[in-house]
């Protein structure tokens, strides 16, 4: 981005056409540096999460609504990542790598990201409800979820 700004300013002294040629590169640099955070925040604002006694629901989008419904009985790995701002991300499926992206399905590599409740408030309470619902499914004989409450590991303390 710095080179694009330097080149555009230098080209502006020579010709307006050269300066106009550099503007798209400056815009791309600004988007990569700042704009991606605004787009991510907008996407999260338009996403709603739900947890029932049988399913995890993720509804995203405003005009092109996508609804993902994941059965608790076959959910697989559930991981929790506590953020500094007292929010948490609960990921369903592949265990995330240290940078928060699923190790083998990073969008940077053109893959699909595992479904998640991203940066939700009260992550500990939602995680506890999720484990309780999975335990209830196991007790009813409809699935094979994780350990019963009190014996499951939680980053928030005892479940």
Secondary structure, DSSP 8 states (H G I E B T S, - for coil): -HHHHHHHHHHHHH-HHHHHHHHHHHHHHHIIIIIHHHHHHHHHHT-EEEE-SSEEEEEE-SSS-EEEEEEGGG---EEEEE-TTS-EEEEESS-B-TTSSBTT--GGGT-----EEEEETTHHHHHHHHHHHHHHHHHHTS---S--TTTS--TTS--
